[in-house]
C-alpha cells in the first residue's frame, strides 16, 4: 500500500461551526498566514518522512479548507516537496474552465517532472453556488469537461470544440504533460452513476469521509462495471481518505484525540457525508446509517473506518481491515488532531514506522 498526507489548510483560529458560507470577518490576516505556513510545513514533513503522495483539494467560503485554488497550493508544493507525488484531488471541474484546468495541471506536471496526480471532482452541491452554476447540470458538465481535458492532453494538433456547455475555437495545450498520454486520473465514486462512469472511462476512484462498509459496496460496483468494460482496476486505482493520529502508544494516541473538540474532529466528516447523501441513489442512504456516520464516539468511528488511531502496530491492524474489505491501494491520510509537536510526531511515526509495515500489503 501507499499513503498520502492530505492537509486541509484549516484555519486555526475561531470561526463558526456548521455554517456555510462563513463570514469573512472571522478570518484574521495573522492567523491565515500562520495557518498556511503550518500546512506547508506538514507537507514538507510528509515528503521527508516517506509519504508517497501529498494531497490538496478545492473548497470555498470557509475555514475548513482555505484552498479555493488547489493549483496555487500545488505550485507552492513543487518548491517544497521534492520526492513525493503531488495529488490535486482536485479541481471542482463543473464550475471551472476545463481548458484552464488542463493547462494548469500540465504545467504542474512539467514543474514536477511528471509527479502530478489529477483528481477531477464534481464537488459538493453547496459549492456550486460559488460561481453560480446549476447543480442539476453538474454531472453532464463534468462528463463534457473530462472529455475536453483528456483530448487536450493527448491531441498533438490544435482542435476546436462545439459541445453543449463548452465551445472553443482552438485548443492547444502548452506545455504538454510530461506523463503521457496524461497524468493518472481519479474521481469520486460515491454514487452508482459515478462508479459506472469511472469504470467505462478507465479512471481511478476515491472515497472521502465515508465508512469502509459504504465504500466497499461502491468499490465492488466499480470493479463489476470495469469487468463489463473489459479491464481490472489495480489496488492503486482505489483511494480511501481517512483521518489519522499516531502516537508511541495506544494510550497516548487516544488521550491526544480526546483533547480535540468533537466539533472540530467531526466537522469534515459530517460536511462531506451530508453533501454526499444529497446525491440521488447514494449508497447506504438510510437514516440509521447516516446517524451512525455522524456519531462522535471515537471507537465507533475507528470501527467504521473513518479514523486510524493508535500506536504504529495498532494502526497497521486497522489499515489491514481497509485493505481486506475495500481493496484500496492508496490511503489518503488527513491529520485528525492539530496538536503542535504531537502532530509532527504523528506524521513522523506514520511515515517511518507504519508505512514500512504496509508496503507489501
C-alpha positions in Angstrom: 0.0 0.0 0.0 0.9 3.6 -0.4 0.0 6.7 1.6 -0.6 10.3 1.0 -0.8 13.2 3.5 -3.9 15.4 2.9 -3.6 18.8 4.7 -6.9 20.6 4.5 -5.2 24.0 5.2 -7.6 24.5 8.1 -7.9 28.0 9.6 -6.6 27.5 13.1 -8.4 30.5 14.7 -12.0 30.6 15.9 -14.8 30.5 13.4 -18.5 29.4 13.3 -19.1 25.7 13.1 -21.8 24.1 10.8 -22.3 27.3 8.8 -21.7 27.9 5.1 -20.7 30.3 3.8 -18.7 31.6 6.8 -18.5 35.4 7.0 -15.0 36.6 6.1 -14.9 38.9 9.2 -13.8 35.8 11.2 -10.7 35.5 9.0 -7.8 37.3 10.7 -4.7 38.0 8.5 -2.1 36.9 11.0 -3.9 33.6 11.7 -4.3 33.0 8.0 -0.6 33.4 7.5 0.3 31.0 10.3 -2.3 28.5 9.2 -1.0 28.4 5.7 2.6 28.1 6.9 1.7 25.3 9.2 0.1 23.5 6.2 3.3 23.8 4.1 5.4 22.7 7.0 3.3 19.5 7.3 3.6 18.8 3.6 7.4 19.2 3.8 7.5 16.7 6.8 5.4 14.2 4.8 7.9 14.3 2.0 10.8 13.9 4.4 9.2 11.0 6.4 8.4 8.9 3.3 4.8 9.5 2.3 4.3 8.6 -1.3 1.9 11.5 -2.1 0.8 14.8 -0.7 -2.7 15.9 -1.4 -4.5 19.2 -1.8 -8.1 20.0 -2.7 -10.6 22.7 -3.7 -13.1 24.2 -1.2 -14.6 27.6 -0.8 -16.0 30.1 1.7 -15.0 28.5 5.0 -12.1 28.0 7.3 -12.3 24.2 7.0 -10.1 24.4 3.9 -8.5 27.6 2.8 -7.7 26.4 -0.7 -10.1 27.9 -3.2 -7.5 27.2 -5.9 -5.6 23.9 -5.4 -3.4 24.7 -8.4 -1.8 27.5 -6.4 -1.1 25.2 -3.5 0.3 22.5 -5.8 2.5 25.2 -7.4 3.9 26.1 -4.0 4.4 22.4 -3.2 6.6 21.9 -6.3 9.2 24.0 -4.5 8.8 22.2 -1.2 8.0 18.5 -2.0 11.0 17.1 -3.9 10.2 13.3 -3.9 6.5 12.5 -3.3 3.9 12.9 -5.9 1.6 15.8 -5.7 -2.1 14.8 -5.9 -4.5 17.6 -6.8 -7.8 16.0 -5.6 -8.9 18.1 -7.0 -10.3 20.9 -9.1 -14.1 21.2 -8.9 -14.5 20.7 -12.7 -18.1 21.7 -13.3 -17.6 25.2 -12.0 -14.3 25.8 -13.8 -12.9 26.3 -17.3 -11.8 22.8 -18.4 -9.2 24.1 -20.8 -7.6 26.2 -18.0 -7.7 23.1 -15.7 -5.9 21.1 -18.5 -3.3 23.8 -18.9 -2.6 24.3 -15.2 -2.2 20.6 -14.5 0.0 20.1 -17.5 2.2 23.0 -16.3 2.4 21.5 -12.8 3.4 18.1 -14.4 6.3 19.8 -16.1 7.3 21.7 -12.9 7.5 18.3 -11.1 9.0 16.3 -13.9 5.9 14.1 -14.0 4.8 13.8 -10.4 1.2 15.1 -10.7 -1.9 13.0 -9.8 -5.1 14.6 -11.3 -8.3 14.1 -9.4 -11.3 15.6 -11.2 -14.2 16.3 -8.8 -17.8 17.3 -9.2 -17.6 19.0 -5.8 -20.2 19.3 -3.1 -23.6 20.8 -4.0 -23.3 23.8 -1.8 -20.1 24.9 -3.6 -21.9 25.2 -7.0 -23.2 28.5 -5.5 -19.6 29.7 -5.5 -19.6 30.6 -9.2 -23.3 30.4 -9.8 -23.7 27.0 -11.6 -26.9 24.9 -11.7 -26.3 21.8 -9.7 -28.6 19.8 -12.0 -26.1 20.3 -14.8 -23.1 19.1 -12.8 -22.9 15.5 -14.0 -23.3 16.4 -17.7 -20.8 19.3 -17.3 -18.3 17.1 -15.6 -18.5 14.4 -18.4 -18.1 17.0 -21.2 -15.3 18.8 -19.3 -13.5 15.5 -18.8 -13.6 14.7 -22.5 -12.1 18.1 -23.3 -9.3 17.8 -20.7 -8.3 14.3 -21.9 -8.4 15.3 -25.5 -6.4 18.5 -24.8 -3.7 16.4 -23.2 -3.4 13.8 -25.8 -4.1 15.6 -29.1 -0.9 16.9 -30.7 -2.6 19.2 -33.1 -4.9 22.3 -32.4 -8.6 21.4 -32.4 -11.9 23.1 -31.8 -14.8 22.1 -29.6 -18.5 22.6 -30.0 -20.4 21.0 -27.1 -23.5 21.5 -25.1 -21.8 23.5 -22.3 -18.4 24.4 -23.8 -17.3 25.9 -27.1 -13.7 26.7 -28.1 -12.4 27.9 -31.4 -8.9 26.4 -30.8 -7.3 24.3 -28.1 -3.6 23.5 -28.0 -2.2 23.0 -24.5 1.3 24.1 -23.7 3.3 22.6 -22.1 2.2 19.1 -22.8 2.0 16.8 -19.7 5.3 15.0 -19.0 3.3 11.9 -18.2 1.9 10.5 -21.5 -0.9 10.4 -22.5 -1.7 12.3 -19.3 -1.3 12.2 -15.5 -3.1 9.4 -13.6 -6.8 10.3 -13.3 -9.1 9.8 -10.3 -12.6 10.8 -9.4 -15.1 10.3 -6.6 -17.2 7.2 -6.9 -19.8 7.7 -4.1 -22.8 7.1 -6.3 -23.5 4.2 -8.8 -23.5 6.6 -11.7 -20.1 7.9 -10.8 -18.7 4.4 -10.4 -20.1 3.4 -13.8 -18.6 6.4 -15.5 -15.2 5.9 -13.9 -15.2 2.2 -14.9 -16.3 2.8 -18.5 -13.6 5.5 -18.9 -10.8 3.7 -17.0 -10.5 6.3 -14.3 -9.3 5.6 -10.8 -11.7 6.3 -7.9 -11.6 7.8 -4.5 -13.7 7.8 -1.3 -13.6 10.6 1.2 -15.0 10.8 4.7 -17.3 7.9 4.3 -17.1 4.5 6.0 -15.4 1.2 5.0 -18.8 -0.7 4.7 -20.2 2.0 2.4 -17.1 2.4 0.3 -16.8 -1.4 -0.1 -20.2 -1.5 -1.7 -19.3 1.3 -4.1 -15.9 -0.3 -4.9 -17.5 -3.6 -5.7 -19.9 -1.9 -8.1 -17.0 -0.1 -9.7 -15.0 -3.3 -10.2 -18.0 -5.1 -11.6 -18.6 -2.3 -14.1 -14.9 -2.3 -15.0 -15.1 -6.0 -15.7 -18.0 -5.3 -18.1 -15.8 -2.8 -19.8 -13.0 -5.3 -20.2 -10.4 -4.3 -17.6 -9.5 -4.9 -14.0 -8.6 -1.9 -11.7 -5.4 -2.3 -9.8 -5.3 -1.5 -6.0 -3.6 1.8 -6.7 -6.6 2.8 -8.6 -8.7 3.0 -5.4 -8.0 5.8 -2.9 -9.5 5.8 0.6 -9.4 9.1 2.6 -9.3 8.6 6.4 -8.4 10.7 9.4 -5.4 9.6 11.5 -3.4 10.2 14.6 -0.5 8.1 15.6 1.5 8.1 18.8 4.1 5.9 20.5 1.3 4.1 22.5 -2.4 3.5 22.1 -3.0 5.3 25.4 -1.2 8.4 24.2 -3.0 8.4 20.9 -6.4 8.1 22.4 -5.6 10.7 25.1 -4.5 13.1 22.3 -7.7 12.6 20.4 -9.8 13.3 23.5 -8.2 16.7 23.6 -9.6 17.6 20.2 -13.1 19.2 20.5 -15.7 16.9 18.9 -17.0 19.7 16.8 -13.5 20.1 15.2 -12.7 16.4 14.6 -16.1 15.7 13.2 -16.8 18.8 11.1 -15.1 17.5 7.9 -16.7 14.1 8.1 -20.2 15.5 8.7 -20.0 18.1 6.0 -18.8 15.6 3.4 -21.2 12.9 4.3 -24.2 15.3 4.4 -23.3 16.6 1.0 -22.8 13.2 -0.5 -26.2 11.9 0.9 -27.9 14.6 -1.1 -26.8 12.7 -4.3 -29.6 10.5 -5.8 -29.1 6.8 -5.2 -26.3 7.4 -2.7 -25.0 4.1 -1.2 -26.4 3.5 2.3 -28.8 6.4 2.3 -31.0 5.1 5.1 -31.3 7.4 8.2 -29.8 4.9 10.6 -26.6 4.7 8.6 -26.5 8.5 8.4 -26.8 8.8 12.1 -24.1 6.2 12.6 -21.8 8.1 10.3 -22.2 11.2 12.4 -21.6 9.6 15.8 -19.0 11.3 17.9 -17.9 8.1 19.6 -14.2 7.7 18.8 -14.1 3.9 18.9 -17.2 3.6 16.7 -15.6 5.9 14.1 -12.5 3.7 14.1 -14.7 0.6 13.7 -16.5 2.2 10.8 -13.1 3.1 9.2 -13.4 6.9 9.5 -10.3 7.1 11.7 -7.0 5.4 12.3 -5.9 6.0 15.9 -3.2 4.3 17.9 0.4 3.1 18.0 2.0 2.1 14.7 1.3 -1.5 15.4 -2.4 -0.9 16.2 -2.7 1.4 13.1 -1.4 -1.4 10.9 -4.1 -3.7 12.1 -6.7 -1.0 11.3 -5.2 -0.5 7.8 -5.3 -4.2 7.2 -9.1 -4.1 7.5 -9.3 -1.3 5.0 -7.2 -3.3 2.6 -9.1 -6.5 3.1 -12.6 -5.1 2.8 -12.1 -2.3 0.3 -9.0 -3.3 -1.6 -7.7 0.2 -1.6 -4.1 0.7 -2.6 -3.8 4.4 -1.6 -4.6 5.7 1.9 -5.2 9.5 1.8 -4.4 10.4 5.4 -5.9 13.5 7.0 -4.4 15.0 10.1 -7.1 14.4 12.8 -5.5 16.3 15.7 -3.7 19.6 15.3 -1.6 19.4 18.5 1.7 21.0 17.6 4.7 18.8 18.3 2.4 15.7 18.8 1.0 16.2 15.3 4.6 16.3 13.9 5.3 13.1 15.8 2.2 11.5 14.4 3.3 12.3 10.8 6.8 11.0 11.6 5.6 7.8 13.1 3.2 7.1 10.2 5.9 7.7 7.6 8.8 5.9 9.4 7.0 3.1 11.3 3.6 2.5 9.7 4.4 2.8 6.0 7.3 0.3 6.0 4.9 -2.3 7.6 2.1 -1.8 4.9 4.3 -1.5 1.8 3.8 -5.1 0.8 0.1 -5.4 1.7 
